[in-house]
Amino acid sequence: MKPESATIDAFTARFPAVATSEFRGELRAVVPAAEVFDLLKFLKTTRGFDLLNDITCVDYLNYRDATDRFGLVYIVTNTSTNERLIVRTFVNDPDPTVPSATSLWEGANWMEREVWDMFGITFAGHPDHRRILLPDEFTAFPLRKDYPLQGRGEQHNFPVITREIA
């Protein structure tokens, strides 16, 4: 039995609501948002997934056949067996929130801050939930598909800086 098969069997037995698939050689799991932290914790503590490669987000606004607004994507790796798994979960407006994974992997800290900064996804229990890429005065989330691409945008929030010509 391949290690990937053992991992899938282990977490589908424990989390029956998880749907699994394979795409281009990558194993994927879709888990309800209420269970995503428990699944990630299970993968780390029981199956040895010791590396969090990335956390990102996809905005499915106006996406054909999409039933949820945001898709969160966690990519985790077991460095001993070289297993890699893509874990996805979905959240919606008006309060897109999932539990923070910083208690599992410290590297989740900055990744979650980036997702919050760009998409507005809240990570409950995050130790430092503030902007990481944009100024604190910025009030919107620029990677959301409903962010204005033309017009004043967020420029009106910032003071005008003038330079003296010497």
C-alpha angles and dihedrals in degrees: 000000000000116000089242091058092051091050093049092047091049098051098038089054090052097037109034093176091065116105117207133199142157126233123180091341094310120120114226134190127190113203132179112257091243090061102037096097092047091050093048090048090049091050092050101042102033105026100034100243094161100164127068103200100182148339117207140154139226123207109217096187109147090359112149112259093357114148098184132050103221132031117198116205124201119186113199132178136198101215093195096058098022090236116156125193133185112212117194131187133172132227133177143208141292091044112012101186136157131168116270118254094206091105088061101040122014089208089069088075098080095031091056091046090053092050090048092047095050103032107018096239109155119221107206113222095018110155097219109023102178138111117290105178105026131052118270089246092063109108105187139059110243100199093059111106092233092059110119113254095190136039129035094326109171098333092103090067095065130074117248112254117208126190126213116231110227 
